[in-house]
Amino acid sequence: MSAADRFADALYGLGWSTVKKLPEPVAVRLGRTIADAAWKRRGKGVRRLEANYARVVPGASPERLAELSRAGMRSYLRYWMESFRLPAWSAERVRTGFEPKGLHHLTEGLDSGRGVVLALPHLANWDLAGAWVTTKLETPFTTVAERLKPESLYDRFVAYREGLGMEVLPHSGGAAFGTLARRLRDGGLVCLVADRDLSASGTEVDFFGERARMPAGPALLAQQTGALLLPVTLWYDDSPVMKGRVHPPIEVPASGTRAEKTSVMTQALADAFATGIAAHPEDWHMLQRLWLADLDPAKGPS
């Protein structure tokens, strides 16, 4: 393990062991302080965040983009402070920490027994939404995690999410899709963060007027298993309670090849994601390249 990997692992370990013991107001202030310090340094993550926001808010002035990126970093650190503390939250704190609209789309889908795929972008705190599902709805689900480096850091994330009641499968290795399909055929729930393709073989979509790639998995799972495909968007407001919306189901087209159906369904997902991101851009934690035009490493920060 390299020195950088050991440092990253130690840093996250410190967060999970220390931040969860802090009083909530102290953790909130700490997160904001760290966010503001990172924003002032204007590292590549902050610069990439601003470049992504420029797509979401076309015509925004440099001052507006700087304002957005500062709010975005504060939102991102709120996510981390909450995530470090989630294992120590009481069941009641989890149940009252999230208020979704359109929940009937999910509960009716689960009651139908056909299985449900929830697909989310990197908005607000998807881990809190997942903990709410396992606690408030008492519904376990399966998800997929990117295999991080070092391996010990990946293991920390898996243990953390499993501690919240999730079944976590590694993104790499090829076996995840089959396991997800089996869970859905059994009438289960699958939750996938699906606004950034990690395979370089995703489906091209139009996203805020430019081409991007998004994972084909949610659409393919719905086609193959008959499960309901539901987009979800999340956001923060000025309260300690995260808000969210379960959007209406995306139907499988009646005709077309599998690739054509996947393209139509993934575009519909992208459109639903775009509505939530446009309404709350500061809560979209996309500090990486996303659009095809940005994927050349010579074109600025990652």
N, C-alpha and C positions, 0 to 999 in steps of 0.2 A: 504494500500500500504506500502510495506516495505521501510526502509531507502534506501536500494540499488536501488529499483525501482524508488523512488523519485529522487535519484541522476541521474540515467540514463535518466529519462524523462527531468530533468532540463538541463542536458548536451546537449542532442539533441536539446532541445528548444533554448539553447544559440547558438548552431551552426547555426540553421536556421535563427535566428534573427540577429546574429552578422556577421557571415562569409560572408553572401550575400552582406553586405554593404562594404566589403573591396575591394580595388583595386585588380584586378586579380593577378598582380605580388606578392602582399603581401600575398594573399590567397595561392598561389603556394608555397611560401617560408614557410608559416606557416604549410602547409600540410607536406612538406618535413621534417621540424623540428620535428613535432609530430611523423612522421613515424620513423625517426632515433632514437628518444628517446625510442619509444616502442620496436624497434628492439634491442637496446642495453640492455633493461631489460630482454629480452628472456623469456617472459611469455609464458603461455601454447598455446596462439594463434600462436605466432612466431614459437614455437617448432613443433606444428602441421603442420604449413605451410611448414616447412622444411621437415617433414616426408612425406607429400604429394608430394613435389617436388622430393623427392628421388625416387618415383614411376615413375614420368614423365621423369626424366633425370637419367636413370639407370647408375650406375657406377660413378656418380658425387662425387667428393671428398668433405670432410667436408668444405673446403674453398669455393668450388663452390656452395655448398648448402647455406652457409652463405651469399655469394654474391647474390644468387637468392632470399633468404628471405628478404634481405635488399631492393632489387629492388621491390620485391613483396609488402612489406609494403609501399613503396613510391607510388606504383601504387594504392594500396588500399586507401591510404589517398588522392590521386588525385581524386579517385572516390567520396570520401566523400566531399572534397572541392568543386568539380563540382556540386554535388547533392545539397549541401547547397545553392549554388549560382544559380542553374538553374531557380528557380522561378523569379529571377531578370534579367535573360538574355533577351535581345531583341529577337524578332522573327528572325531577321537576324543573330544574334549570334548563335542561335540554328541551323538555316538552314546551316550555314557554319562550324558548329562544328563537322560534321560527314560526312565521305565519304565512302559509301559502294560500293563494287563490286558485280556483279551478281544481281543487283536490278531488272532486268527484270523478274526474277523468281517470285518476289513478285507482281510486277505491272501486269504481265500477269495473275497470279492467281486471283488477285482481279478483273481484267476485265472479267474473265470467269464467275464470279458470284457464284462460287462453295464454297467460303470461304477459308480462309488460316489460318493455325496454324504455327506461328513462334516459334521455340524452341531454347533457348539459354543456354549456361553454364554461370557460374559466371565469365565472362571475361570482363575486362575493365569496361565500364559504360553502363549497360543495360538501365538505366533510361534516359540517354542522347539519346540513340538510339530510345527509345520510344517517347521522346519529338520531335525528328526529324521526326518521322513518322507522328505524329499528326500535326506538323507545316509545314514541307516541302511537304509531300504528302497529307496533309489535310485529313488524314484518322484516324478516331477514332478507338480504339480497347479496348478489354476487357482483363484483366489479373487477376491473383490471388496473394494474399499476405499472407504470414505466419502470424498467429495471435500472435503478440508479447506481452510480459509482460513488464511493466504494460499496461493496456488497453489504457491509455492515450498516450503511445508511439505508439501503433498500430494506434490510431486515427490520430496522427501526420503524419505517413507514408501514410495513406489513403488520408488525405487531401492534402498532398504534391503531390502524384501521380495523384489525381483527378484534381489538379490545372494544371498539365501538359497535361490534356486532356484524361486521361485514365479512364476507368470504372474498379473499383477495387472490387473484390469479396474476402471474407475471405476463406482461405484454409480449415478451419474446418467447420463443420456444415452439409456437405453433399449435399448442394444445388448448389454448384458451377458448377459441371459437367453438370447438366441439363441446366443451364443458358448459359454456354459456347457453348453447342450443339445448342441451339436456335439461338445464335448469328451467328454461322457458317452456319446454314441452311438458314439464311437470307442473306448470302453472305458476312458476316462480317469478321473481323480480330481478332484473339486471339493470344496473346503473352505470353509465359510461360518460366520461368527459370526452366530448367529441367535436371540439372546434379546431383541433390541431392534429394533422396527420403525422404519425411517428414512423410510418412505414415507407414513405416516398412512393407509395403505390395507391394512394387514396383516390377519391373521386373529385374531379375538378368542379368547382362551383363559382358562381358570381357572388362576391361578397363585398358590399359597399362599393360596387361599380368596378371591381377588379377581380382577376382570377386568383383563386386560392384552392388548396386541396384540403379536403376533410375526410375523416375515416369513413370507409364504406360499411364497416361492421354493423352499426345500428340498423341500416336499411336491409342488409343481407340477412341479419338475424330475424327481422320481422317477416321477410319474404319466406325464409326457410322454415320457420316454426309456426307462423300464424299469430305471433305475439303482437300486441298493440305497441306502436311506437309513439312515444309522447315526448315532445321537447319540454324542457324546463328552463326558466330563467330566474335568476336570483338578484337581489340588490340590498344594499344597506340604506337606511335613512338616518335621521338624527337620534333614533332611539336605540337601545341595546338589542332590540329584536330585529333579526333579519327577515326580509320579506321575499316572497317568491310567487311564481305563477306556473302552474301546470297547463300547458297549451293543449288545444284539441288534438286528437290523434292524426297522424299522417297516414293516409291510406296507401295501400299497395296499388299501383295502377292496374287497371283491368287488362291491359294489353302491353306488348313490348317484350323485348328480350330481358334477361336478368340484368344486364349492364344498363339498359335503358331505364328500367324500373328503379335501379339503384341510383342512377343519376337524378331522376325526378325527385325521389324521396330525400336524397341528401341535399338537394337544392332547397327543398321545403324546410329541412332542418336548419340550413344556413339562414334562410329568410326569418325563421322564428328566432334564432339566436340574434340576428341583426336588430330585431325590434327591441330586445332586452338590452343589448349593448348600446344602441343609439340612445335609449332612454336614460341609461346609467353608465356612461362610458368610463367614469372614474372607478367603477367596480369591476372592470374587465382587466384581469391581471395577466396580460399578454406581453411579457418582457422578452419574447423570442420572435424570430422571423416567422411570418405566416403567409404573406402573399407571394405568388410565384415570382413576381418582379424583384423581390428582396432576397431570394434564396441564393444568389451569387454571393459567396463570402467576401468578395472584393467590394461589396456595396454597403459598407458601414458596419455598425455594431450588430452583434448577433441577436 
